[in-house]
């Protein structure tokens, strides 16, 4: 007979989200803790990890719920940190690190969680007017730290985080998208070019001189042949 799972305890006086479906409740739990100063005492990493695990305790299909909970937790962390003037980049790094570690502890698919959480981090940072390129870099850093802690492939997981960050950046568009792409095309946590495909330059390539000469020679031959046939 299978043992029953221990009922989750409330976080900071907040009841856990039923089945992890209530995104707003997850965000409220995070924001309440950060605004009350708990972020200083226990850190974003611990706070996010505990919130997600508590919210998803007893959920039958963790895989279907954890992406939603991850995005809610990361976005809640960034928005709460912004409201008290916190370091958004550091919060993005540690909240995503906590999210990935939480996913591993409850059997979530790490690549999908890293992608969703990073997308949420960049989106939330853009919403509050923060530096989305920094958020993208920190998201990848947090993912890499979690991967090392868990003993899984760092580059594969970091690539998933980078893809999520780019998805959010491309929806933002403009200078934000270009800044994120440039950042992730460089070196992040010792890894080069985490962006799979870098947008090509808009400037058209000039044809080589030899190609120009070949086309000119062909045109003269055609003109000469036509002139001969008309006589």
N, C-alpha and C positions, 0 to 999 in steps of 0.2 A: 504493500500500500504506500503510495507516494506521500511524502510529508508535505504539509501545507506550508506555503511561504509565509514568512513573518509579515504582518501588516506594516506598511510604511508609516513612519512617523512624520508629523507635519514639519515643514521647514520654516523657521522663523515665525511660527504661529499660523502659517498658511497651510490649508489642507492640500494634499497632493492632487494633481490633475487626474480626473477619472480616466483610466486607461491611456493616459498621455495625450488625449485628444484636445484638451483645452489649452491652446497656445497662449491665450491671454493669461491664464492662471500661472503657467510656467514663467512667463515674463514678469508677472506681478511678484512672484516669489523671489526672483532674481533682483528686480529693481528695489523691492522693499529691503532686502538684505544689504544691498550696496548703499542705498540712501541712509540706512541706519548705522553705517560705519562698519558693518561686518566684513566688508571687502578688505579692510585694513587688518582685521584680526585673523581671518582664515584664508584670504586670497581668492581670486576669481577661479583659479584652477579647482580648488576644493569645492567652492560654492556651486559651480556649474556641474561638476561631476556628481555631487550629492543630489542636486535638484533633479537632474535627468534620471538617475537611478531610482530615486523616490517616486517620481512621476510615472515611471514605467513599471514599477513593482506590480507583479501579478498580471500584467498584460499578456494575453495569449500570443499575439503576433507582434513581437517586438520589432521585427524588420519593417513592418508597415508603419510603425509609429515613431521610430527613433529619429528619422530624418526631420519630421515635423517638430519634435521636441528639441532637437539640436538647433534648428534655425531659431526657434523661439527663445532658447536660452542665450544664444550668442547675440541675437538682436537686442534682447532685454538687457544684457550686460553692457553693450556699447551705448545704448540710449541712456541708461542710468549713469554710466560713467561720464557721458557728455553733460548731463544735467548738474553734476557736481564738479565739473572741470577736470575730470580724470584724464589719464593718458590713454587715448583711444587705441593706439597701436599696441601698447602693452596689454590692454584688456582683450583686444582681438586675439593676440597670441595665446594668452592663458586660457581664455574661454574655449577656444578651439582645441587646445591641448586637453582640457578637461572633458570636452565633448567626445573626443576620440577615445580617451581612456575609459570613459563611461560606456561607450559603445562596445568596447572590448570586454568589459566586465559583465555585460548582459547579453552578449551574443549578437551584436549588430554587425552589419557588413561595413567594414572600416572605410573602404574607398568611397562608397556612396555617402557615408556620414561626413567624411572630410570635404567632399565636394559640396554638399548641401550647406554645411556650416560655413565654409569659406564664402560661398555665394551670399549667404545671409550677412556675414560680417562686412563685406564690401558694400552691399546694398544699404545696410543700416548706417554705415559710415557716410555714404553719399547722402542719405536722408538728413543727417544732422549737419551736413556741410563740412565733414572732415576730409582728410587726405586719403583718398581711396587707394592710391598707389602704396602708401605705407601700410594700410590695412591689408592689402593683398600680400605684401611681403611678410608681415607679421603672421598672417594666417598660415602661410607656408611654413614659417619658422615653428609655429606652434604644432603643426602637424608633424613636422620632422622630429621635434622633441618627443612627442607622444610615440611615434614609430620606434625611436631608439629605446624608449622606456619599455615598450611592449615587445621589442625584439623582432619586429616585422620589417619588410623591405622599405627603406626610407624613401628612395626615389619614386617608387611606384605610388606610395601614399601622398608624397609631396606633389606629384604630377596631378593626382586627383584634386587636391586642394587648389592647385594653380588653375585647373580647368574650371572649377566652380567660381573662382575669383574673376576669371576672364568672362564667364557667362554674365555675371552681374555687371561688370565693367562695360561690356558691349551693349547692355540694355541702357546703361547710363549714357553712353556715347560721348562724342566730342573729345575734349582734352583729357577727361578722366579715363576714358577707354585707352587712349594713346599712352597715357602715363603708366597705367597698369601693365599694358603690353610691353612697354619698354623696360619696366622693372623686372618682369618675369622672364624677359628675353636675356637678361643679364645673369649674374651669378647670385644665387640665393642659397644660403646655408651650404656653401661649397659646391652647389650643383649649377651647371650651366644650362641656360635656355630650357626652362620648364614649360614654355609655351610651345605646343606642338607645331603650329604653323604661324609664322610671323607674316603679317600683312606685307605684300610687296610694295615697293615704292610706286607712287602714282606717276612718277616721271617716265615717259616712254623711252625705251632704249633707242639710241641712234644707230642706224645701220652702219655696218663696217664699210670702209672705203673700197675694199676689194669687191664687195657685193654691188656697190654703186657702179663701179667700172664695168662689171660683168653685165649688168642690166643695160648700161649705155651702149656697150658693144653689140649686144643682141638687138637693140633698137635700130642701130645703124645697118646691120645686116638685113633686117626686115625691110627697112626703107629702100635699100639698094635693090633688093629682089623685086619689090613692087615697081620701082622705077623701070627696071629692065623688062618686066612683063608688059608694061603699058606701051612700050615702043613698038 
